[in-house]
């Protein structure tokens, strides 16, 4: 059977040139299934796990049908976290780099209202937003979403888990009845199904299981290590492998600070990223990491989804994540843009049941190696 490429999908030269520059040639499964449906102006309910290329799946059809002479917001993308909103906006800008006049704006909490108002006044065609800040700006009459053409709900299950159900229902009511809706969710709990039953009757449905060829090229390892030796094991692995850009994930703010101090005492340049930091501080920390001002970022899961940095050599699970999906979010920070990467999970005796559940749920099969 002939392998499908983006060249087979009747895309514009601008999009194909951009994909070529990014060295992306083969659409993932979710892209192969979603793009033709969305290009036909149909609504879509997609059950798809993280790391399968969802952003391009909904962004390519949006970019193909933008009216660059129309000053209205034409596409609205809702997502659960500030970091994810910034990441999606950045990916869409890269994808549309050859489209003259493209304007993409992120609308998130924690940023200056004045700055966001200025950006909205420049008439973006695409807005990526967290639901709370979007409604706040709408109620202040700063943003108008009453004439959008496409609404995307990305990671719908996470948005509803975070308590955004009423905000999403309100946004659904404010936006046009005949809009195109694309809902992407890793799971389909009752709250997500309620949204689809209320607002998406007749939508096409796809269920994408992660396939080997869609997964990032990540070597996964597991080490059985006493809790007290975890930081020293990370230091040893970084030195032995010559890693120059790594992320260490912890479950709590306090643990990030402890690990940060240990790594710093060992002579590494480090940074910390956790939920109590303001948006400006987070952005500055990420910019410093991207520009290689330090070599190890110690972070919590609050920001795991928004860490979009190329050339990360390795990810370390100092703590085993409390949520099965977070394991995939964490290790997915490496091996981006077709590159390879390594992920190490440090498992103490009390961590074993949690790690075994993650392996059953995600299908992960990390290689057991000695510390």
Secondary structure, 3 states (H helix, E strand, C coil): CCCCCHHHHCCCHHHHHHHHHCCCCCCCHHHHHHHHHHHCCCCEEEEECCCCCHHHHHHHHHHHCCCCCCCCCCEEEECCCHHHHHHHHHHHHHHCCCCCCCCEEEECCCCCHHHHHHHHCCCCCEEEECHHHHHHHHHCCCCCCCCCCEEEEECHHHHHHCCCHHHHHHHHHHCCCCCEEEEEECCCCHHHHHHHHHHCCCCEEEEECCCCCCCCEEEEEEEECCHHHHHHHHHHHHHHHCCCCEEEECCCHHHHHHHHHHHHHCCCCEEEECCCCCHHHHHHHHHHHHCCCCCEEEECHHHHHHCCCCCCCEEEECCCCCCHHHHHHHHCCCCCCCCEEEEEEEECHHHHHHHHHHHHHHCCCCEECCC
